[in-house]
Amino acid sequence: MPQPARFALPAPLQGLTRRRLFWPCATLALLLIINGAFNPNFFSITVKNGHLYGALIDILNRAAPLMLVAIGMTPVIATRGIDISVGAVVAICGAVAASLIGGTLIIQNGTPVYVSQTPMALALLIALGAGLLCGLWNGALVAGAGMQPIVATLILMVAGRGVAQLITEGQIITVYYEPFFIIGNGFLFGLPVALYIVAAVALLMLLLVHRTALGLFIEAVGINPVAARFAGLNARRILIMVYAFCGLCAAIAGLIVASNVKSADGNNAGLLMELDAILAVTLGGTSLAGGRFSLAGSLIGALIIQSLTYAIYSLGVPPEINMVVKSVVVLTVCLMQSDSFRATLLQHLRREPR
């Protein structure tokens, strides 16, 4: 009597599914296909005044702040850490930039124009310095004081919102200085300026990770910090450095957010962005247990979250169940990335019927 056929994936496909970026890329492709199925114009891109417009461009532009925060969060998670204060840092740096730039109405040659209260370059440097200082604070608590990362960053998460509210005096600060709007709303060679900023930060980090020993040092600290210290690595310095970089990335994201909405809101800017950043990193294949990490995967994870948000709104899903739908999709992707879950699933599929 012939044996019933057992379910088995072809060998090339089995090897492909074991690759770290397969499931994030597959999830992103599926979300884009779903968006295209319900929106016939989803993949169409038009040119207006030399600028590219379309749903794909909008997703990339809206995902820019999250991609930046995910880039900064990746080395932190790779060292067995976590930073839940990035949303507050986004609010702080946006508030600093908006309060310094603002906009004063003056008359030039009979025409009313707005000028910056502080030179824009100086204001941006101060805002970036504030984010860097926040990251150094977190790194000092984790590496110097020996606090648990989630507790150390929780302090700034709570206090940071208060600091942002103090800077804005509990109000929404509106920015009138038009050159500031280029960061979040400008275009260069047809693409949003924010994408060039993300590309520059990602390229710099990729070069540091793959062209120097920095990537190996971060992985070594994440896998076994004690062994890394015995091997001669300054684990504390590496921890401080990755948290400082995470704060700097959050600061850049805060500038993009403030520029995009032309204002600073200390209460709502960057709200829950830390959760989306952690999800983006884990969706990209980086384990919360530390060790090996993938910057490319984190970028794909951020695009997955933004594409999912776009799909939820375009499909008309009721707002009250948006978070539920997002959590189900994220759970499914994380399970499919698990080797043990896939092995168990294949084992059940291969089981002979009685």
QUILIN-V239488 format. One record per run of one state. SS is the DSSP state (h for helix, s for strand, l for the rest). FROM is the first residue (numbers start at 1). LEN is the number of residues. If there is no record, write none. Layout:
# QUILIN-V239488
SS;FROM;LEN, SS;FROM;LEN
This chain:
# QUILIN-V239488
l;1;10, h;11;7, l;18;4, h;22;17, l;39;7, s;46;3, l;49;2, s;51;3, l;54;1, h;55;24, l;79;7, h;86;16, l;102;2, s;104;5, l;109;2, s;111;5, l;116;4, h;120;25, l;145;4, h;149;20, l;169;4, s;173;2, l;175;3, h;178;8, l;186;1, s;187;2, l;189;2, s;191;2, h;193;19, l;212;2, h;214;10, l;224;1, h;225;6, l;231;4, h;235;27, l;262;1, s;263;2, l;265;8, h;273;11, l;284;11, h;295;20, l;315;4, h;319;19, l;338;1, h;339;12, l;351;4
